[in-house]
Amino acid sequence: MAKFKFDDRALKKAVNEGVQKMASDLTRGLNGLTGQYQGKPVEEIKPQIQRVWAKHSGGGSITDPELTQFAEQIQAGGRVTVRLK
């Protein structure tokens, strides 16, 4: 019977790299909305944020306070940065 050795450090590294890539993709995708949605109503921006979030997070969701915060930032023409914990 073959022995299996689990490499916890390699797994953590791979997961961390995946999380960082997702955060980068989300940041890029959300900032891509600024040109089209700057100055638009927050309620018009929120569905677009949800769409980008679901696309880059494998169908994940975002809480309403975060959604509103990102929408307000995009509305003002600012940049957003996504940091995943």
C-alpha atoms as a printed R data frame, in Angstrom:
   type eleno elety resid chain resno       x      y       z
1  ATOM     1    CA   MET     A     1   0.000  0.000   0.000
2  ATOM     2    CA   ALA     A     2   1.368  3.435  -0.973
3  ATOM     3    CA   LYS     A     3   1.848  6.060   1.680
4  ATOM     4    CA   PHE     A     4   0.483  9.533   1.236
5  ATOM     5    CA   LYS     A     5   2.190 12.500   2.815
6  ATOM     6    CA   PHE     A     6   0.162 15.683   3.081
7  ATOM     7    CA   ASP     A     7   2.181 18.861   2.504
8  ATOM     8    CA   ASP     A     8   0.328 21.442   4.590
9  ATOM     9    CA   ARG     A     9   2.745 24.242   3.710
10 ATOM    10    CA   ALA     A    10   2.350 23.689  -0.047
11 ATOM    11    CA   LEU     A    11  -1.443 23.630   0.304
12 ATOM    12    CA   LYS     A    12  -1.467 26.899   2.263
13 ATOM    13    CA   LYS     A    13   0.793 28.505  -0.347
14 ATOM    14    CA   ALA     A    14  -1.452 27.382  -3.203
15 ATOM    15    CA   VAL     A    15  -4.592 28.606  -1.428
16 ATOM    16    CA   ASN     A    16  -2.985 31.959  -0.606
17 ATOM    17    CA   GLU     A    17  -1.895 32.428  -4.235
18 ATOM    18    CA   GLY     A    18  -5.436 31.646  -5.402
19 ATOM    19    CA   VAL     A    19  -6.955 34.102  -2.942
20 ATOM    20    CA   GLN     A    20  -4.532 36.842  -3.985
21 ATOM    21    CA   LYS     A    21  -5.331 36.252  -7.675
22 ATOM    22    CA   MET     A    22  -9.061 36.424  -6.946
23 ATOM    23    CA   ALA     A    23  -8.618 39.697  -5.026
24 ATOM    24    CA   SER     A    24  -6.593 41.125  -7.909
25 ATOM    25    CA   ASP     A    25  -9.188 40.023 -10.488
26 ATOM    26    CA   LEU     A    26 -12.017 41.494  -8.390
27 ATOM    27    CA   THR     A    27 -10.168 44.784  -7.933
28 ATOM    28    CA   ARG     A    28  -9.473 45.044 -11.674
29 ATOM    29    CA   GLY     A    29 -13.053 44.110 -12.592
30 ATOM    30    CA   LEU     A    30 -14.642 46.561 -10.164
31 ATOM    31    CA   ASN     A    31 -12.358 49.407 -11.177
32 ATOM    32    CA   GLY     A    32 -13.328 48.692 -14.758
33 ATOM    33    CA   LEU     A    33 -16.844 49.872 -13.879
34 ATOM    34    CA   THR     A    34 -15.742 53.388 -12.936
35 ATOM    35    CA   GLY     A    35 -15.564 54.775 -16.479
36 ATOM    36    CA   GLN     A    36 -19.129 53.762 -17.286
37 ATOM    37    CA   TYR     A    37 -20.781 54.257 -13.892
38 ATOM    38    CA   GLN     A    38 -19.069 57.303 -12.392
39 ATOM    39    CA   GLY     A    39 -21.774 59.782 -11.401
40 ATOM    40    CA   LYS     A    40 -24.578 57.220 -11.812
41 ATOM    41    CA   PRO     A    41 -26.997 56.358  -8.978
42 ATOM    42    CA   VAL     A    42 -25.668 53.848  -6.419
43 ATOM    43    CA   GLU     A    43 -28.691 51.614  -7.032
44 ATOM    44    CA   GLU     A    44 -27.731 51.392 -10.717
45 ATOM    45    CA   ILE     A    45 -24.133 50.467  -9.870
46 ATOM    46    CA   LYS     A    46 -24.886 47.758  -7.287
47 ATOM    47    CA   PRO     A    47 -26.145 45.112  -9.770
48 ATOM    48    CA   GLN     A    48 -23.023 45.617 -11.881
49 ATOM    49    CA   ILE     A    49 -20.808 45.106  -8.840
50 ATOM    50    CA   GLN     A    50 -22.721 41.924  -7.989
51 ATOM    51    CA   ARG     A    51 -22.231 40.693 -11.571
52 ATOM    52    CA   VAL     A    52 -18.477 41.335 -11.494
53 ATOM    53    CA   TRP     A    53 -18.209 39.845  -8.000
54 ATOM    54    CA   ALA     A    54 -19.996 36.635  -8.996
55 ATOM    55    CA   LYS     A    55 -17.884 36.317 -12.158
56 ATOM    56    CA   HIS     A    56 -14.532 36.666 -10.403
57 ATOM    57    CA   SER     A    57 -15.386 34.808  -7.198
58 ATOM    58    CA   GLY     A    58 -16.864 31.669  -8.694
59 ATOM    59    CA   GLY     A    59 -20.420 32.714  -7.907
60 ATOM    60    CA   GLY     A    60 -19.714 34.229  -4.501
61 ATOM    61    CA   SER     A    61 -21.760 37.002  -2.984
62 ATOM    62    CA   ILE     A    62 -20.963 40.325  -1.349
63 ATOM    63    CA   THR     A    63 -22.585 41.831   1.746
64 ATOM    64    CA   ASP     A    64 -24.795 44.890   1.323
65 ATOM    65    CA   PRO     A    65 -22.554 47.229   3.349
66 ATOM    66    CA   GLU     A    66 -19.557 46.306   1.165
67 ATOM    67    CA   LEU     A    67 -21.680 46.539  -1.970
68 ATOM    68    CA   THR     A    68 -22.832 50.039  -1.019
69 ATOM    69    CA   GLN     A    69 -19.302 51.129  -0.121
70 ATOM    70    CA   PHE     A    70 -17.902 49.954  -3.466
71 ATOM    71    CA   ALA     A    71 -20.830 51.532  -5.359
72 ATOM    72    CA   GLU     A    72 -20.286 54.879  -3.644
73 ATOM    73    CA   GLN     A    73 -16.573 54.746  -4.448
74 ATOM    74    CA   ILE     A    74 -17.254 53.976  -8.115
75 ATOM    75    CA   GLN     A    75 -19.944 56.676  -8.244
76 ATOM    76    CA   ALA     A    76 -17.397 59.218  -6.977
77 ATOM    77    CA   GLY     A    77 -14.870 58.132  -9.611
78 ATOM    78    CA   GLY     A    78 -12.559 56.571  -7.062
79 ATOM    79    CA   ARG     A    79 -10.688 53.306  -7.126
80 ATOM    80    CA   VAL     A    80 -11.517 50.267  -5.043
81 ATOM    81    CA   THR     A    81  -9.194 47.648  -3.645
82 ATOM    82    CA   VAL     A    82 -10.424 44.191  -2.690
83 ATOM    83    CA   ARG     A    83  -8.581 42.441   0.125
84 ATOM    84    CA   LEU     A    84  -9.729 38.949   0.970
85 ATOM    85    CA   LYS     A    85  -9.025 37.549   4.390
